[in-house]
């Protein structure tokens, strides 16, 4: 399921940023405090993360703003159902972006 931010306070925890192999589009996967389950955002326009404070923001191309809390987590694309579905739907492979 793709998430849509409800407000600037929408936090995503236990997250990471990934990129598709074909288009190099970037997305965030993580646990949404609003929806109470894992989500994948819409395509990102910008992303920043401060390692010292372990916080960041992600802005989608449609203008939705997400707060990223905590340090990035490791996900196994083949072991995570949401990532498998994303790769099948978009006919792509993904790689995680180092922060």
C-alpha positions, 0 to 999 in steps of 0.5 A: 500500500502506498502511503499519503501523508495526512500532515507534517506530523506523519512519522515513519519509523523503522524505515529505509530509502530504496531505489528502483533499478530501471527508473532510479526512483526513490521511495521510503518504506517503514512503519507509519504512525498514522496508519499503524502498519508498514507503508511505501511512500509515493516517489520522493522529490527530496530526502534528508537525514541527520545521523547525529539526531537520527531524524529526517524528512522525506518529501514526495513529488506530490508534496506530502511531507514525512518525518523519519524517526530513528536510524535506517533499518535493514530490510530483505526485499525477498523476505518482506511481502510489501517489497515483493509486491512492489517489485512485482507491480513495478517489474523492477529490482530495488537497492537500498540507498545509503544514508 
